[in-house]
Amino acid sequence: MRIAVLADTHNRLPLHVPRAIARADEIWHLGDVTDEAVLDALQALGRPFLVVRGNCDFSPDWPLVLDLEREGFAVRLTHIPPKEVPLGIDLLLHGHTHVPRNERIGTTRFLNPGSVGKANHGAPTSYAWLELTRNLPLKWEIVRV
């Protein structure tokens, strides 16, 4: 399963990004969309789509946290990374910092695709590909925008 992971678009979605992720099995947005037109462009791709609410989002219909299972991995999607490692979660995907991350803490891997819309702390704008296959190590690739 190949998943396009985006975060922190902040009203900015370069035109080439939807084309680049159009063949994803799923698309996940980790918050700070700030303009629903960005979601419209991503949902128009016709792929399964999940979004969580960021601290700059105002849609009460979007959850703050989504827990799901993909290919045998327990996954949590959120915008702001928690201060403590959650129990029973293999992969915790978050945004908020605008800086890419791939870090294991205990048994949980923390992943951040960086920011599609606003670079921060010297990190370039980016999104990521997450590849999950049951009983195999995950693959995480940061793509510079």
Sequence and secondary structure as in RCSB ss.txt:
>XXXX:A:sequence
MRIAVLADTHNRLPLHVPRAIARADEIWHLGDVTDEAVLDALQALGRPFLVVRGNCDFSPDWPLVLDLEREGFAV
RLTHIPPKEVPLGIDLLLHGHTHVPRNERIGTTRFLNPGSVGKANHGAPTSYAWLELTRNLPLKWEIVRV
>XXXX:A:secstr
 EEEEE   TT   THHHHHHTT SEEEE S   SHHHHHHHHTT S EEE   TT   TTS SEEEEEETTEEE
EEESS  SS  TT SEEE  SS S EEEEETTEEEEE   SS  BTTB  EEEEEE  TTS  EEEEEE 
